[in-house]
Amino acid sequence: MSQVIVVIGAGSIGQAIARRVSAGKHVLLADLRQETADAAAKVMSDAGFAVSTTTVDVSSRESVEALVAKATSIGDVFGMIHAAGVSPSQAPPAAILHVDLYGTALLLEQFGKVIVEGGSGIVIASQSGHRLHALTAEEDKALATTPVEELMALPMLSLDKVTDSLNAYQIAKRGNSLRVKAEAVNWAKRGARVNTISPGIIMTPLANDELSGPRGEGYRRMIDLSPVGRAGTPDEVGVLGALLMGRDGAFITGSDFLMDGGVTASWFYGELAPK
Ligand SMILES: NC(=O)c1ccc[n+]([C@@H]2O[C@H](COP(=O)([O-])OP(=O)(O)OC[C@H]3O[C@@H](n4cnc5c(N)ncnc54)[C@H](O)[C@@H]3O)[C@@H](O)[C@H]2O)c1
């Protein structure tokens, strides 16, 4: 039986991790847009990977269940790379919470039921989750453990409180790392691990939407004043993803790795600190 690596969000970051962990395995590329999955499949199959594609909407339970069924029909699910999402300039608050927060919780729940022993998962959150003010212990616990179908009804997520897309995105991404922390306990019961990567600005179509959107100037400033002084590349995220998913990461689970060129450090203690 093949070992399957499922990539949800066949964009730049998902592909970069998949290329490093999928030699000799089957890669199932799933995206909201078939053409994005097809484009990734062409690059990967030309490079010698065994691939297939499907569409998925991570904000739909029916769609995620169909994805899991497809993956298990191909083989043993050995890896889940969740790199699908919408950024603040791409969607209003309700859609961001649905796709980025609810969708991630749903994927963790569903793949946590089928991941095989020795397998692992990666969720791509964001540096934005690290800039959100501290939540209360109760709010942290609610985001980490509320049953998936009750998540969107949490009072802290009501749309009269979460009124702008950036705030929705920050909460969703903080929620991703909290959820991974809680799910690591469940995944361990199957002998599997799961971690979060919180990238800073990584040059992808999504980042380009941000750079040319209403927050573009702020983004450029963030890059210019960051300690490293440049944006990151999908391949750099791929290297960390491979470490976490591979044998060298065997002691790491339930963790969140911030890789942002130092933007968060500067936001708290340097030139990027809000005046
Ligand atoms: N690029 C950055 O600077 C950056 C920084 C921090 C976090 N991230 C996060 O990384 C992840 C990947 O983004 P990327 O930069 O590779 O962008 P990308 O645009 O290359 O990939 C995102 C993919 O998600 C897919 N998608 C959107 N909504 C979906 C849905 N409902 N169901 C299934 N697929 C859906 C899109 O079709 C797209 O292919 C996102 O979660 C994003 O928030 C990106």
PDBQT file of the ligand as one rigid body, heavy atoms in Angstrom, charges set to zero:
ROOT
HETATM    1  N1  LIG A 301       2.828  34.092   2.027  1.00  0.00    +0.000 N 
HETATM    2  C1  LIG A 301       2.919  34.636   3.208  1.00  0.00    +0.000 C 
HETATM    3  O1  LIG A 301       3.525  35.694   3.395  1.00  0.00    +0.000 OA
HETATM    4  C2  LIG A 301       2.296  33.962   4.386  1.00  0.00    +0.000 A 
HETATM    5  C3  LIG A 301       2.657  34.416   5.641  1.00  0.00    +0.000 A 
HETATM    6  C4  LIG A 301       2.096  33.808   6.752  1.00  0.00    +0.000 A 
HETATM    7  C5  LIG A 301       1.192  32.790   6.578  1.00  0.00    +0.000 A 
HETATM    8  N2  LIG A 301       0.834  32.382   5.330  1.00  0.00    +0.000 N 
HETATM    9  C6  LIG A 301      -0.145  31.306   5.237  1.00  0.00    +0.000 C 
HETATM   10  O2  LIG A 301       0.369  30.281   4.408  1.00  0.00    +0.000 OA
HETATM   11  C7  LIG A 301      -0.723  29.532   3.852  1.00  0.00    +0.000 C 
HETATM   12  C8  LIG A 301      -0.403  29.286   2.392  1.00  0.00    +0.000 C 
HETATM   13  O3  LIG A 301      -0.381  30.504   1.705  1.00  0.00    +0.000 OA
HETATM   14  P1  LIG A 301       0.618  30.836   0.494  1.00  0.00    +0.000 P 
HETATM   15  O4  LIG A 301       1.334  32.076   0.840  1.00  0.00    +0.000 OA
HETATM   16  O5  LIG A 301       1.365  29.612   0.044  1.00  0.00    +0.000 OA
HETATM   17  O6  LIG A 301      -0.428  31.289  -0.576  1.00  0.00    +0.000 OA
HETATM   18  P2  LIG A 301      -0.986  30.661  -1.922  1.00  0.00    +0.000 P 
HETATM   19  O7  LIG A 301      -1.983  31.676  -2.417  1.00  0.00    +0.000 OA
HETATM   20  O8  LIG A 301       0.145  30.275  -2.812  1.00  0.00    +0.000 OA
HETATM   21  O9  LIG A 301      -1.732  29.337  -1.404  1.00  0.00    +0.000 OA
HETATM   22  C9  LIG A 301      -2.924  29.331  -0.692  1.00  0.00    +0.000 C 
HETATM   23  C10 LIG A 301      -3.825  28.296  -1.342  1.00  0.00    +0.000 C 
HETATM   24  O10 LIG A 301      -5.002  28.114  -0.532  1.00  0.00    +0.000 OA
HETATM   25  C11 LIG A 301      -6.063  27.827  -1.423  1.00  0.00    +0.000 C 
HETATM   26  N3  LIG A 301      -7.343  28.047  -0.742  1.00  0.00    +0.000 N 
HETATM   27  C12 LIG A 301      -7.914  29.223  -0.387  1.00  0.00    +0.000 A 
HETATM   28  N4  LIG A 301      -9.112  28.988   0.204  1.00  0.00    +0.000 NA
HETATM   29  C13 LIG A 301      -9.277  27.643   0.248  1.00  0.00    +0.000 A 
HETATM   30  C14 LIG A 301     -10.310  26.776   0.733  1.00  0.00    +0.000 A 
HETATM   31  N5  LIG A 301     -11.445  27.266   1.289  1.00  0.00    +0.000 N 
HETATM   32  N6  LIG A 301     -10.154  25.435   0.626  1.00  0.00    +0.000 NA
HETATM   33  C15 LIG A 301      -9.045  24.930   0.024  1.00  0.00    +0.000 A 
HETATM   34  N7  LIG A 301      -8.048  25.686  -0.460  1.00  0.00    +0.000 NA
HETATM   35  C16 LIG A 301      -8.164  27.026  -0.357  1.00  0.00    +0.000 A 
HETATM   36  C17 LIG A 301      -5.841  28.773  -2.579  1.00  0.00    +0.000 C 
HETATM   37  O11 LIG A 301      -6.535  28.344  -3.739  1.00  0.00    +0.000 OA
HETATM   38  C18 LIG A 301      -4.325  28.729  -2.741  1.00  0.00    +0.000 C 
HETATM   39  O12 LIG A 301      -3.896  27.779  -3.683  1.00  0.00    +0.000 OA
HETATM   40  C19 LIG A 301      -1.983  30.345   4.179  1.00  0.00    +0.000 C 
HETATM   41  O13 LIG A 301      -2.650  29.766   5.274  1.00  0.00    +0.000 OA
HETATM   42  C20 LIG A 301      -1.443  31.698   4.588  1.00  0.00    +0.000 C 
HETATM   43  O14 LIG A 301      -2.300  32.339   5.509  1.00  0.00    +0.000 OA
HETATM   44  C21 LIG A 301       1.372  32.944   4.233  1.00  0.00    +0.000 A 
ENDROOT
TORSDOF 0
